[in-house]
Amino acid sequence: MLKPFVKVLIVILSLFSLALPEKAGLARKVSDKNLDMEKFDLVWSDEFDGDSLNSEKWGYSWWITERKGGYWHEDLVSVRDGNLVIAAEYKNEPLENRYYDRWHEEVDFKPYKKGWYSAKVSTRGKYEQKYGYMEVRCILPASSGMWAAFWLMNNGVYNVDGSGKDGTEIDVFESPCYDTHRFGLDQVSVNLHYDDYGKEHMYEHVGRYFIENNPYKEYNTYGVEWNENEYIFYINQKEAGRSSFGGVSQNPEYLILSLEIDGKDGVSSEDPTGTGRMKYSEGGPTEFKVDYVRCYQYK
């Protein structure tokens, strides 16, 4: 009679094991295969050594103000102590909308309201690259209900043609997994998207990968080697996963660093991706800290 209860207990205890998620396909360990940096030359980088964002390398290029469960605003971006810092902070008073005057004829921006604010920066219109290796070194925001990301994009992503060759959203890493942190399951997610974001949208979850060093307190690197045949994803320059989903983008893409809030219509809430409810109460803030971004090309 006790055997069924013992089995249930074993299953419950095993949920706290690092091995089970990997066996269930939920998360995997990175391999021992190191990235060969000798085949690359550094062609572009930002070490964030100044006291403000380098406008020759980065811009805000807003196409929206409201983003999921919060708002994107450039005031949440700063550079200090050798880091790009994107903060997430609750604002009881809406921030000033500076974007109507710039693009009011092109985009219908929603008004800012009371709520959570964060930001994104990108190299759109300033730097794009086709193939090579792109890497970020960063500390992730220590909160559920939000996630940071380093990703590549171009306008071809919106073309619905059954192929990712004209453009694929390459999510080098996303961090929607803080709720697993209390179980010692520090991990990031890697994903690919093409053919717009509507009913024809194509998506592959390449995988979730364990981080040995606490990503919310320590710097780790996340990178992608991109060539005409496949994407190879790395964590701390050790191979995590590979994919040729969509046929692999054949066009140059720009870089994006972002911090997003879970929810809808500017209201934060629990999100089905598993980030959980907002850990921080009103007032925050929590921060996404980026030590550098470096882009390499094949020799």
C-alpha positions, 0 to 999 in steps of 0.5 A, a space after each residue: 500500500 505504501 509503494 504508490 506513495 513512495 513513488 509519488 514522493 520520489 517524483 516530487 523530490 526529483 523535481 528539485 534535481 538538476 538532472 530531471 529537467 534535462 532528461 525531460 527536455 526542459 533544460 540542458 547542460 552546455 557541452 564541453 566543446 569550446 568555441 575556437 576564437 582563433 578563426 575570428 577577427 573582432 570587427 565591432 564592439 562597445 565596452 561601455 567605458 563612457 558615461 552615456 550611450 554611444 549614439 554612433 553605435 546605438 539608438 532607441 529606434 522606438 516603434 512602440 511605447 507600450 511593450 507587453 506588461 510595461 513601457 519602453 522609455 530611454 530614461 531607463 537606459 544609462 552607462 555607468 561603471 563600465 556597464 550599459 544599464 537597462 533598469 526596470 522601475 515602477 512609475 506612479 507618474 507617466 514619463 514624458 512621451 518624446 516620440 510623437 514629435 519624431 515619428 507621429 506621422 509614421 507610428 501611432 504611439 500609445 500614451 504612457 501611463 502609470 506602471 512598469 518601465 524598462 527599455 531597449 537599445 539597438 544598432 538599427 541603422 547604425 550597424 548590421 552584420 552577416 555571419 560571424 560570432 556575436 557575444 554579450 557579457 552581462 548580469 541578468 535582472 534578478 526578478 521574476 515577471 521580467 526578462 532580458 534578451 540579446 537578439 538579432 533582427 532585420 526587416 526580412 523577419 516580417 516577410 511571410 514566404 515560408 523561409 527564414 533565409 530573408 531574415 530570422 529573429 535570432 534570440 541569442 539568449 532570453 532570461 524568462 526563468 528567474 522563478 526556477 532560481 530558488 531551486 538552483 535551476 539557473 537557465 536561459 532560453 534560446 529561440 528562433 522566429 521568422 515569417 512575421 508574428 501572426 498566423 503564419 509565424 514560424 518558431 523554434 525553441 532551440 532549448 533551455 540551458 543551465 548556467 553554472 555561474 549565478 547569472 543574476 550576480 555574476 557575469 556570463 557570456 552568451 553568443 551565437 556563431 552564425 554561418 550559411 549552414 547553421 546557428 551555433 549557440 554558446 554560453 561562456 564560449 562552450 557550445 550549448 545548441 545548434 539549429 538550421 531552422 528556416 534555412 538560416 538567415 542570409 541577410 545582415 541583421 542588427 543587434 538588440 539589447 532589451 528588458 521586458 515586463 510580462 503582461 498585456 496592454 501595459 499591465 504587468 501580470 503572470 506570464 505563460 512563459 514561466 517567469 511568474 509574477 513580479 518579484 519586486 514591489 512598486 518602486 523597484 528597480 532591478 537592472 540588466 547590466 551589460 559589460 560589453 557587446 563584441 562582434 567578430 567576423 570569419 578570417 
